[in-house]
Amino acid sequence: MCAVKTNQPMVDIPDEVLRKKLMRGVRKRIPLGMEHHKTAQDESLMPEGYDIESTTVVKRQYVAALKQIGTLGGGNHFIEFQRDEEGYLWIMLHSGSRNIGKQVCDYYATLAKNLNQKWFSSVDASMDLAFLPVGVPEFSQYWTEMQYCVDFALANRSLMMQWIQEVIADTFPDVQFEPMINIAHNYAAWEHHFDKNVIVHRKGAVRAAEGVVGIIPGSQGTRSYIVEGLGNPDSFLSSSHGAGRCMSRTEAVNTLSLKTEIAKLDALNIVHGIRAQKDLEEASTAYKDIDKVMENQIDLVKIKVALTPIAVIKG
């Protein structure tokens, strides 16, 4: 996740400008869904400080990744124009390591399963909890490639955010942007908790150490929040990374009413991404009540800014 505040008042952005200049401009610059760039991007945009030749998956996927950096992806990835309580425009986007992250995950998950079988692991294979022990070469190889994916995801978001800012600046030349807020989820990190050095895996969670600024999105029909971590040790200094789903994608598509979900967003005057039945995967009804989620973690984070969606671009 990343977010940027601007000094551009939303009241000065007519609906026609929002739709025809800002949203259209973003769609022209950034490939969405499974699309990628037709030509490779500059290598200087890629993460630095890695010996690519010593990697396995990253080396194999590097050329393809040069066409994927600066692309949004599908699923729950989004670009959103938002308004804060003072009426200023914000940009928020959710995207990750694209296909290179999936390939790293798949490769090492399969490797772990094969090695666990070879080692006669006591963990039942049906539990799908195969592991790579700390200290074996395969663990170090995975750790390096996983970290590369985290850095690639940031590079990917940073490039998209740069292009979005350029689109806005083309229409509003005097606009100013505050520094980008960035926070990762779905990653592992060495940390010190309860007098031990441990690996914390934040899946569906983000780091919420004391003073750390984070982002907790709702859905395309509800508010999102900029928060500050309270450093609760019982949560391993973590909080939720979003509202979370209350319906699976399949359940949402099969049970929700397209007409009702569109009417709900139209009534809120949100330029949304619900067009067809398949889009109901990301209907706001498919997600938990973000305000209840925030209430349930008042001991983990405090709200700094509440953001209301104005226009949403989905993959």
N, C-alpha and C positions, 0 to 999 in steps of 0.2 A: 504494500500500500504506500502511496505517497500523496501529498496534498500541498497546495500552494495558495496563499492568500494574495489577492490583488487589491489595489486601491480604486478599482473601477466600480462605481455604484451600479447596481442592477437596474435602478430606475432609469438609467440612461441607455439601456440596451433594449431597443424595441424587439418585439417578437420576431419580426421579419429578419432583423439583423442576426438574432440568435440562431434562427433556423438556416438562413441562406448564406450567411457569412461564417459564423463561428462553427456551427455543426458541420456544414458542408465542407468548410476548409479543413477541419480535423479529419473528416472521412477521406478527403483527397490525399492527405499526408500520411495517414496511419493505416496500414493493412489491418483488417478486422477478421475475427474468426480464425479459420484455418489458412487464410491468405498470408503470403509473405512477400518480401520485395522481389522484384524480377532480377535485380542485380545486387551483388554483394555490397554491403556498406563498408566504410573505411575501417581498417583493422584497429585504428587508434581508439575506436569506440569500445573495443572489447576489454575485458578485465586484464589488468597488468600484473606482473609479478609471478606468473606461473610458467613452469617448464612444460609446455604443451606436449612436447615429444615424449615426456615421461608418463603421460596419462594414457588411458585406454579409450574410454568413451568420448571424452572431450576432444581428443585428437581425431577420432573418427567422425565426430559430428561438427567439427569446427567450421568447415566450409559452408555447411548448411546453416549453421548458426549465424554466419555473416549476413544471411538473407532474412533471418528471423529477428535480429535485434531491431528494436523500434516497431514491434508489432504487438497487437493487443491480445490475441487469442480469443477463445470462446468460453462457454460455460458461464461462470459467475464473474468473469472479468468485465470491467466496465471503465468508461470515461464519463465523468459526471461534472456538469456545471452546477454550482450550488450557491446559495445565498446565506450569509451569516446573519446574526440578529441585528447587526448594524446596517445591513443592506448591501454589503460588499460582495463582489463575485469571488468565488473560490473555484479551484480546479482540484478534483480528486480522481485518482485512477487506481485500479487494481489489476495487476498483471504480474507474471512471474518469469520463470526460466524457460518457458516455451518447451519445445520438443527436446532440447538438450537435457533438461531436468528430468523429463520422463525417461529418457534413454538411460541416464545414469542410475535412476531408481530401479528400472527393470533389470539392468545388467547385474547390479550388485545384490538385488533381492534374489535373483536366480542363483548367483554364485554362492550366497549364504545358504540357500536351501541345499545345494549340492554338497557343500562342505559340511553342513550339519549332518547330512546323511552319512557322509564318509567318516565323520568323527563319532558316529553313534550317539548324537546328542540326546540328552534325556528329555528335551522339549518335544512334545508330541507334534509331528508334522502337520496334523490337522488344525492346530492352533494358529498356523501361519505366523510364527514368531521366530523364524530363523534369524541367527545373529552372527556377527563377525567379532570375535574376541579382541579387546584392546591388546595390542602388541604383535598381532600377526600382520604380515605385509599387506594382506587384503584390506585390513581395517584402515591402515594408513593411506592406501590407494583410494579407498572410498571417501575417506575424510577430505582428502585434497580435492577430489572431483565434486563432492557435495558443496564444499566451500566455493569452488569455481561457479557452481550454479547459482549460489546465493549472490555472488558478485555480478554474475551475468544478468540476473533478474533486476538488480539495482541499475545496471547500465542500460538495460532495456527500458525501465521506467523513466530514467533520467532523459533518455533520448526522446521518448514520446512527450514528456513534459516540456522539453525544449521546443519541440515542434508546435505543441498546443499554445505555448506562450507566443511563439512567432505569429500564429494565426490571429490571436487576440491583438497583438501589437500592430498587425497590418490594418486592423479596423480602428483601434484606439491607440494612436502613436504615443500618447503621454502616459499610458498605463505603466504601473510599477508592480514588481513581483517581490514578495518576501521570500526568504530562503525556503527551499523545499523540505518538508517534513517527510521522513522515510522510516518505515518500520517493516521488518520481515516476519513472516510466519511460515510454518512448515519447514523447519530446519532444526539442526541440533547444535549445541554449543557446550564447551567445557565451562563449568561454573562452580562456585564454592557455596554449598548450602549445608546447614546443620553440621558444621565442622568437617565436612567431607568435600573432596573434589569429585564432582559427578557430571554426567552428561545429561543435559536437559533437552528433551525433544518437544518443541512447541508446535504441535499439530492442532490447529483450531485455536491457537493462543499466540499472544505476543508478549514481549518483554515489558514489564511494568515496574521496573526498579524505581526507587524514589527519585522524582524529578524528571524521569524520562518521558518525553512527549510522544504520544501514540495516536493511532487512528482506529476508531471502531465504527465501521459502516453499518447502516441498517439495511434497507433495500431501496429499489428505485421509486418506492412510494412512501418512504419514511425518512426521518432525519438520520444523519450520521454525526459522529462526535469526534472532536479533537480532545484528547484527554491527557492527564499527567499522572504517571504512576505514583503509587503510595508506598511501594516497596514492602508489600506484605510477605513475610517469610514463609507463611503456610502455603502460599500459592507458588512457591519457588520464584517469586518476583514476576508473576505473570498475570495476564487478564485475558478475556475473550478477544478474538480478533474480528468479531462481527456478531450480528444478531443470531446467526445459526439457523439452519433449516428446521421447520416443523413438518415438512412434507418432502418426500423423495421427489426427484425429478419426474419419474414415471407417474407417481400419484398425482402430482400437480397437473400434468398434461391430461391425465385421464379423468380427473374429477372437477377441476375448476372450470368456470364459465368464462370464455373469452370475452363475451359481451360485458359481463359484470366487471372483470378485471380492467378492461379498457375504460369503462365508465368511471371506475374508481380513480384512475390516474388522471383522466380528463377533468374530473371534478376538482382535482388539486392543481390544475393548470400546469401539469408536468409534461414536457415533451419526452415521451417514453419510447421504449423499444418493444412493446407488445403489439405484434401485428398478426400473428398466426397462432394456431393451437400449440405448436411446438415451443413458442416463446413463453408459454405459461410455466416452463421450468423455472423462470426467473421472476414470476409474478410475486408481488409483495406479500400476498396471502400465503405463499409457500415458505415464508420466513417467520421466525418468532417475533414477538413484539419487542422492538429494540429498547423501548423505554423500560420495560420490565427487566430486560437483560441488564441494562445499566443500573437499575435499582438493586438488582441482586449482587452487583459487584462494587457497591459503594465503599467496601473495605479494600478494594484493589486499585481503583483509579478515581480521580476526581475530574469532572467535566470542565473543560476550559472554553470550548466553543461548540455550539449546536449549529448544524448546517442543514438547510432545507434543499432538497433536489429541485432544480429548475429544468434541466435537460439531461437526458441519459443516452449514451451511445453504448450499445452492447455488441459483443463479438458475434 
